[in-house]
Amino acid sequence: MLKFAYKLIIAYDGTHYSGWQVQPNGISIQETLQNVMKTILPFAPQVTGSGRTDAGVHALGQVAHFHSPTEIDLHRFQHSLNALLPPDIRILQIEPVSLDFHARYSAVKKTYHYHLWLDRVQNPFQRAYSLHVRHRVDLSLLREAAAQLVGEHDFTSFANSATEGSAAHDAVRTLFRADVLEQEGGVRIELEANGFLYKMVRNIVGTLLEVAAGKRDVSNIAHLLQARDRRLAGTAVEPKGLFLAQVDY
Amino acid sequence: MLKFAYKLIIAYDGTHYSGWQVQPNGISIQETLQNVMKTILPFAPQVTGSGRTDAGVHALGQVAHFHSPTEIDLHRFQHSLNALLPPDIRILQIEPVSLDFHARYSAVKKTYHYHLWLDRVQNPFQRAYSLHVRHRVDLSLLREAAAQLVGEHDFTSFANSATEGSAAHDAVRTLFRADVLEQEGGVRIELEANGFLYKMVRNIVGTLLEVAAGKRDVSNIAHLLQARDRRLAGTAVEPKGLFLAQVDY
């Protein structure tokens, strides 16, 4: 009987992982976490994340849950987890939740950040955490294009199929916020929505960069939303600039 | 005839290097830089740094100089260097200097930063750039002890011999500033002096941490300065929290 449920908030540097989800090739965050947990707990827990992050994508606040037949001393458990996990994965918080809490299905809002380095010379300490953009980036155009995406839309044009051939059944999502905030060396694009489709943030950022470079007109964004055709939008940007920042319930 | 002299300002993530200086074992920053420079320039330059940084120590603003028989187009040269160097070494600036400029001997002031992570859970993105201190750190004691070091002193107690058996001839240095500044997750100790002895910053920080933990009395600092005996001070802290921040001329 699995009578207790716990919610984890996890930060990780995704550089050396094949992503959140257990994969046949490469080491995933989920797998690393489950392997450490089963050495501490008297059973092998199944950890469910709020959603997958791709290889190389980082998290400031990924959320996951697991069930346990016995109550766990959370202070000690968190300490043991962080002592045994590699230092690029940290458990920021653990708390008890009700048994019907589901890291993926209970989520009401997710926030992603994408870091763009715009200055001529990239800070070497940011090389794995920001995309160095060497072409022209017009910040007004970037902001104007981002604003066009806010609201309830069918985001099919910005979604890759998770598995070849299978499209998302329902690609309608509500983007609450698409902000372009200045930070050291460039900008951070913050996207907040009730859900994201596969590779949606990276496809959006790639498309916004084409607008900011003057290669695509701002008015094209509305057209892309209408068209529902992945082939029309821009190329996905690299995973290294992407952070799953927060999941709200 | 080497008629032109140039000053470089260099930032690097020292994690994967054996230090600044060319070493028989491991790859150094100096060597990496010289190897790239000789593929761009029609000669093999000798690059002289402001001083060595140890294996794993980082730099926000290391300074170096080199001489050239011909004038160099600096804008293009910087671009080529950054295109060919690994992304953990970046040339922030290059400028012409007079032939008598010497990165080491002309320096009048150096600033080092040491990052201490004091919160219970270390940010995984700071794991290679801050020391996670798990014992008690009393910030008032840390500041009080740091202040005792400011001024002109013989720092022999805080210096390792660069090569076994050879002590520094003159260990008198003037520490202009020893500040403890709060930052995300902990503090940054900033030390500014007219020069630093070998491992001086790491030995100082190790000793300050003993005071902050209550293991060594603040009054012991004055005693250490008087004693001029390396065996009496604390253990050097790890290189990963240390940054050569700035060199002034």
Interface residues (C-beta under 8 A of the other chain):
Chain A: A11 Y12 D13 H58 Q78 N82 P87 D88 I89 R90 I91 L92 V121 Q122 N123 P124 F125 R127 Y129
Chain B: A11 Y12 D13 H58 Q78 N82 P87 D88 I89 R90 I91 L92 V121 Q122 N123 P124 F125 R127 Y129
